[in-house]
Amino acid sequence: MNDKIINSELDAIQEPITNAPPEVKQIIAQVLNLEKAKLYLKSPRNINEEILQIIKNVIQ
């Protein structure tokens, strides 16, 4: 029974992402890839600017 509760909670958490428009999904995927690429850095620099650039590119 706990598995059903956990699965329904997980579905509720993921619902906004799974139902998002393609543009939003594209932004999410690119930002996740950017964050993965910078994980090894002690203090990733310019990540905010890069995220902003991703958003601008997808919107245009």
N, CA, C and O of each residue as an XYZ file, in Angstrom:
240
protein
N       0.825     -1.194      0.000
C       0.000      0.000      0.000
C       0.870      1.259      0.000
O       0.522      2.245     -0.650
N       1.968      1.242      0.701
C       2.864      2.389      0.719
C       3.411      2.700     -0.661
O       3.616      3.865     -1.000
N       3.651      1.656     -1.471
C       4.135      1.862     -2.834
C       3.130      2.642     -3.662
O       3.514      3.489     -4.468
N       1.854      2.366     -3.471
C       0.813      3.087     -4.211
C       0.793      4.555     -3.812
O       0.634      5.435     -4.659
N       0.951      4.810     -2.542
C       0.968      6.195     -2.056
C       2.185      6.930     -2.605
O       2.081      8.071     -3.055
N       3.328      6.274     -2.565
C       4.557      6.890     -3.069
C       4.433      7.167     -4.557
O       4.817      8.239     -5.024
N       3.895      6.202     -5.309
C       3.734      6.391     -6.750
C       2.773      7.524     -7.067
O       3.022      8.302     -7.988
N       1.679      7.631     -6.322
C       0.729      8.708     -6.589
C       1.321     10.070     -6.223
O       1.052     11.064     -6.899
N       2.118     10.120     -5.166
C       2.789     11.368     -4.800
C       3.819     11.749     -5.851
O       3.939     12.920     -6.211
N       4.559     10.771     -6.341
C       5.548     11.024     -7.383
C       4.870     11.509     -8.659
O       5.360     12.432     -9.311
N       3.754     10.898     -9.017
C       2.987     11.332    -10.190
C       2.516     12.772    -10.029
O       2.555     13.554    -10.979
N       2.072     13.117     -8.828
C       1.597     14.475     -8.582
C       2.733     15.490     -8.694
O       2.530     16.610     -9.163
N       3.920     15.094     -8.265
C       5.078     15.981     -8.347
C       5.509     16.160     -9.797
O       5.849     17.269    -10.209
N       5.496     15.080    -10.573
C       5.974     15.126    -11.952
C       4.932     15.655    -12.932
O       5.273     15.996    -14.064
N       3.691     15.729    -12.524
C       2.594     16.124    -13.426
C       2.829     17.452    -14.135
O       2.597     17.518    -15.342
N       3.273     18.512    -13.465
C       3.499     19.772    -14.189
C       4.568     19.651    -15.279
O       4.491     20.315    -16.313
N       5.553     18.805    -15.038
C       6.613     18.636    -16.035
C       6.129     17.782    -17.198
O       6.375     18.115    -18.358
N       5.448     16.694    -16.899
C       4.990     15.805    -17.967
C       3.926     16.453    -18.838
O       3.791     16.104    -20.011
N       3.171     17.386    -18.284
C       2.126     18.066    -19.052
C       2.569     19.429    -19.583
O       1.761     20.172    -20.139
N       3.831     19.750    -19.416
C       4.344     21.052    -19.868
C       4.419     21.088    -21.397
O       4.554     20.053    -22.049
N       4.331     22.295    -21.953
C       4.500     22.439    -23.406
C       5.911     22.012    -23.830
O       6.825     21.993    -23.006
N       6.087     21.674    -25.101
C       7.404     21.220    -25.580
C       8.528     22.215    -25.301
O       9.656     21.810    -25.019
N       8.232     23.505    -25.379
C       9.260     24.514    -25.125
C       9.773     24.437    -23.701
O      10.974     24.560    -23.461
N       8.874     24.235    -22.761
C       9.260     24.152    -21.353
C      10.082     22.887    -21.120
O      11.080     22.918    -20.400
N       9.669     21.786    -21.722
C      10.432     20.543    -21.596
C      11.831     20.705    -22.181
O      12.796     20.167    -21.639
N      11.945     21.439    -23.277
C      13.246     21.685    -23.901
C      14.136     22.507    -22.968
O      15.321     22.210    -22.815
N      13.569     23.529    -22.353
C      14.330     24.352    -21.401
C      14.801     23.496    -20.227
O      15.962     23.571    -19.825
N      13.905     22.691    -19.684
C      14.254     21.835    -18.542
C      15.396     20.898    -18.915
O      16.354     20.757    -18.155
N      15.305     20.261    -20.069
C      16.337     19.313    -20.499
C      17.687     20.007    -20.673
O      18.716     19.479    -20.250
N      17.684     21.177    -21.287
C      18.942     21.888    -21.516
C      19.564     22.388    -20.215
O      20.784     22.352    -20.051
N      18.730     22.850    -19.297
C      19.240     23.324    -18.003
C      19.810     22.146    -17.209
O      20.856     22.276    -16.573
N      19.134     21.009    -17.243
C      19.658     19.829    -16.547
C      21.011     19.411    -17.116
O      21.925     19.069    -16.365
N      21.138     19.438    -18.434
C      22.417     19.094    -19.062
C      23.506     20.083    -18.672
O      24.645     19.689    -18.422
N      23.165     21.354    -18.619
C      24.112     22.379    -18.202
C      24.569     22.137    -16.763
O      25.760     22.212    -16.463
N      23.617     21.847    -15.881
C      23.969     21.600    -14.486
C      24.843     20.361    -14.351
O      25.793     20.357    -13.568
N      24.533     19.310    -15.107
C      25.366     18.106    -15.067
C      26.789     18.420    -15.513
O      27.752     17.908    -14.941
N      26.919     19.258    -16.529
C      28.241     19.606    -17.044
C      29.055     20.401    -16.037
O      30.285     20.396    -16.096
N      28.394     21.080    -15.121
C      29.099     21.933    -14.162
C      29.202     21.314    -12.770
O      29.702     21.959    -11.848
N      28.744     20.094    -12.605
C      28.761     19.461    -11.289
C      30.165     19.312    -10.714
O      30.348     19.403     -9.500
N      31.142     19.087    -11.559
C      32.498     18.852    -11.079
C      33.181     20.128    -10.604
O      34.211     20.061     -9.935
N      32.625     21.287    -10.939
C      33.238     22.557    -10.554
C      32.939     22.894     -9.099
O      31.838     22.635     -8.613
N      33.908     23.467     -8.408
C      33.677     23.881     -7.024
C      32.657     25.008     -6.961
O      31.725     24.979     -6.156
N      32.848     25.994     -7.816
C      31.895     27.101     -7.859
C      31.601     27.430     -9.328
O      32.315     28.206     -9.962
N      30.547     26.828     -9.842
C      30.224     27.069    -11.254
C      29.950     28.550    -11.501
O      29.190     29.187    -10.771
N      30.570     29.072    -12.525
C      30.420     30.499    -12.826
C      29.542     30.684    -14.047
O      29.494     29.845    -14.947
N      28.858     31.797    -14.045
C      28.037     32.211    -15.176
C      26.876     31.264    -15.482
O      26.321     31.314    -16.579
N      26.504     30.414    -14.546
C      25.423     29.476    -14.838
C      24.101     30.223    -15.016
O      23.277     29.829    -15.841
N      23.895     31.289    -14.257
C      22.654     32.051    -14.404
C      22.547     32.664    -15.793
O      21.480     32.657    -16.406
N      23.660     33.192    -16.280
C      23.661     33.784    -17.612
C      23.410     32.722    -18.682
O      22.710     32.971    -19.664
N      23.989     31.533    -18.480
C      23.798     30.452    -19.443
C      22.350     29.953    -19.437
O      21.796     29.638    -20.490
N      21.748     29.882    -18.267
C      20.336     29.488    -18.177
C      19.467     30.532    -18.867
O      18.539     30.185    -19.597
N      19.761     31.792    -18.642
C      19.016     32.866    -19.299
C      19.146     32.759    -20.812
O      18.168     32.959    -21.532
N      20.330     32.451    -21.299
C      20.554     32.300    -22.738
C      19.763     31.113    -23.296
O      19.220     31.189    -24.398
N      19.698     30.028    -22.541
C      18.891     28.864    -22.963
C      17.437     29.278    -23.128
O      16.799     28.955    -24.131
N      16.922     29.991    -22.142
C      15.519     30.421    -22.193
C      15.281     31.337    -23.375
O      14.296     31.180    -24.096
N      16.187     32.305    -23.585
C      16.020     33.223    -24.729
C      16.043     32.477    -26.048
O      15.244     32.774    -26.936
N      16.948     31.510    -26.196
C      17.053     30.753    -27.440
C      15.794     29.940    -27.715
O      15.350     29.851    -28.860
N      15.223     29.353    -26.687
C      14.027     28.531    -26.875
C      12.821     29.406    -27.199
O      11.985     29.037    -28.023
N      12.733     30.554    -26.557
C      11.584     31.433    -26.776
C      11.607     32.036    -28.179
O      10.555     32.215    -28.792
N      12.794     32.350    -28.688
C      12.883     32.981    -30.012
C      12.581     32.023    -31.079
O      12.609     32.381    -32.256
